[in-house]
Amino acid sequence: MTGTIALCSDHHFNFEVLRVLSAARYGGADVSEVLKAAALLKPGDFESYYDVFNKLALHINKQADAINADKHPVSARDAYFRAATYFRSAEFFLHGHPDDSRIRSLWDQQMTSFDKAIALLPQPGQRFLLKGDGFDIPAIFYPATSGDTATPKPTLIVGSGFDGSQEELLHGFGFAALERGYNFMTYEGPGQPTVRQQQGLGFIHNWEKVVSPVVDHLVERPEVDSKRLALVGWSLGGYLCVRAAAFEPRIAATVAVDGVFDGSSAFSGLLPSDAKAAYETGDAGQFNGIMEKFLASGEAPTAARWAVEHGTYSFAVNSFAEFMERVKLMTLAGIADKVKNPVLICEASDDMFFPGQPAMVKDALGDLGTHVILTDEDAASAHCHLGAFTFANQIVFDWLDDTLLK
């Protein structure tokens, strides 16, 4: 595929390693550490992925613990950030066994390391829980590091998608926002890592139930300009953010990185033809049976195995048929016309998960949508523009500046 950077012979492992490597741009990884880890991976072996990144995480975390953070806060902070990234990576492929104790243990370790790191920022991050309708919303607020601290600032509310964490977002958008004078707030809702693990709750499609309590909190903060709130969604979050914006009038601008009209599209494309036929006829039993045989055959691509395991885990359901029924609800059909604020719709020209979806979002939004395609010419064609965060953030923040600050 055009634009693919070869880091591992397994296509899906290659993507996930690029994801880890991308965090290096804003202090969440180091290049040689990740490349060395990639060379040790056994392609398609989920236990190998855990083992390699867990060992790396423990090694870097030990380095961090040995640093006198009072004397060398930057060194300690950087090491803890990297350790947190690697702990998250070690946990990533374990969801085929939801009762695996390593899932919670690794997540607790990444949160501990991450919290030590954000406490050492020039303006420390603040972690807290917000009340939603039947669930709690873990969130982190980072005050802007530039400009007059007494003046209310424009604020980004950023959420991830199908498999990402709020901690990861700091290394994708956060530091870019802070250095441009924006406050930055992340959150997680049902189905996302912390809520799934600690509250046992799977994804919901009506994401405004998550975003509105976040907005309620922000408009009460004195350092926040409540008239300049932007909502950003990453990956499947490209659906979630536009859906939420349709029901949240206090959002002044929305950014979908990248645009997703139909959340089920990424998963239906992974189905073998006989499973797709069974699903389309509504025979859940036959569909599940075909998928079980497909996964047990050893012929299923890594992406398909992972999608089934993580899909059933993150939606807290018992079968892939149930997952497909739930994810079908994630559509902007009948919703997009309720959006009233401008939306930047990014597209990766070589997107492996949601090809063609951003154009559908643009068509649904009409003049409210600005559709930007990032290509291999700028090394930005991978899903979510992994490996090209500097360029992607140039596109996103220049648009936000022009939209919010005019």
Helices and strands as residue ranges (DSSP letters): H 11-22, G 23-26, H 31-40, H 46-66, H 73-91, H 101-118, E 126-131, E 136-142, E 153-159, H 166-169, I 170-174, H 175-178, E 183-187, H 193-199, H 208-218, E 224-234, H 237-247, E 253-257, H 265-268, H 273-280, H 284-296, H 302-314, H 320-327, G 336-338, E 343-348, H 357-365, G 366-368, E 369-374, G 376-378, G 383-385, H 389-404
